[in-house]
Amino acid sequence: MYWEQSIETMERRELERQQLRLLNATLAAARRSPHYARTLALLPERGLVTLGDLRGLRSPPRATLRTGFPYGFLTVGLEDVVRLHSSSGTTGNPRWCTTPAGTSPSGRT
């Protein structure tokens, strides 16, 4: 039984093309963030050519994430944010996420 048979059974080459297309769309959106615009400046503007190019990216250290808190990672203007979720988690350190207008049914005003 499949949830999405066409996706779950696609050929490896097609799967990688799909992953690369979605990854490049995500990176293009991330470039609208002040933080990731600087971080991703080393990558070609047109996006990655292969999934292997992803190996050159590194996750930011926690200190960098804390410095950008709470708005340094937004990819839309604050006026377009319809929801901000924040949690201190179990450590007491804040964690948060935002929902831009029009990106999900629950993001409606």
C-alpha positions in Angstrom: 0.0 0.0 0.0 1.3 3.5 -0.9 0.3 7.0 0.2 1.7 8.5 -3.0 2.5 5.6 -5.3 3.9 7.8 -8.1 6.4 9.4 -5.7 7.2 6.3 -3.6 8.0 4.2 -6.6 9.7 6.6 -9.0 13.1 5.7 -10.5 16.2 6.9 -8.6 17.2 9.4 -11.2 13.8 11.0 -11.2 13.7 11.0 -7.4 17.1 12.9 -7.3 15.8 15.4 -9.9 12.8 16.0 -7.8 14.9 16.4 -4.6 17.3 18.8 -6.3 14.4 20.9 -7.7 12.8 21.1 -4.2 16.1 21.8 -2.5 16.9 24.6 -4.9 13.5 26.1 -4.3 14.1 25.9 -0.5 17.5 27.5 -0.9 16.1 30.3 -3.1 13.5 31.1 -0.3 16.2 30.9 2.4 18.3 33.5 0.5 15.5 36.1 1.4 16.6 35.7 5.1 19.4 38.2 6.2 21.3 35.3 7.8 21.0 32.8 5.0 21.7 35.4 2.3 25.2 35.7 3.8 25.6 32.0 4.5 24.4 30.9 1.1 26.4 33.6 -0.8 29.1 31.0 -1.5 26.7 28.9 -3.5 25.9 29.6 -7.2 22.9 31.9 -7.5 21.2 29.5 -9.9 21.3 26.8 -7.2 23.0 23.4 -6.7 23.7 21.3 -9.8 23.8 17.9 -8.0 22.7 16.7 -4.6 26.4 16.1 -3.9 26.9 19.8 -3.8 25.0 19.8 -0.6 28.0 18.4 1.2 29.6 21.8 1.1 26.9 23.3 3.4 27.3 23.2 7.1 24.7 23.6 9.8 25.1 26.9 11.7 26.4 26.6 15.3 23.9 27.2 18.1 25.6 30.6 18.9 24.7 31.8 15.4 21.1 30.6 15.8 20.8 32.4 19.1 22.3 35.6 17.6 19.6 35.6 14.8 16.8 35.1 17.3 14.0 36.0 16.9 13.8 37.6 13.4 17.1 37.2 11.7 16.0 34.1 9.9 12.7 35.4 8.5 12.3 35.0 4.7 9.4 37.4 4.6 8.8 40.8 6.2 7.5 40.8 9.7 4.2 42.3 8.5 3.6 39.1 6.5 3.9 36.8 9.5 0.6 35.6 10.7 1.7 33.3 13.5 4.8 33.1 15.7 5.3 29.9 17.7 7.8 29.9 20.5 8.8 27.3 23.0 11.5 27.1 25.7 11.7 23.4 25.2 13.1 21.4 28.1 16.3 23.4 28.4 14.7 26.8 28.9 16.4 28.1 25.7 13.9 29.6 23.3 12.9 27.9 20.1 10.5 29.4 17.6 9.0 29.2 14.1 6.8 31.5 12.1 4.1 31.0 9.4 4.0 33.4 6.5 0.6 34.3 5.2 -0.8 32.0 2.5 1.6 29.1 3.2 -0.7 26.8 5.1 -4.4 26.6 5.8 -3.7 27.3 9.5 -1.7 30.4 8.5 -4.9 32.3 7.5 -5.7 35.5 9.5 
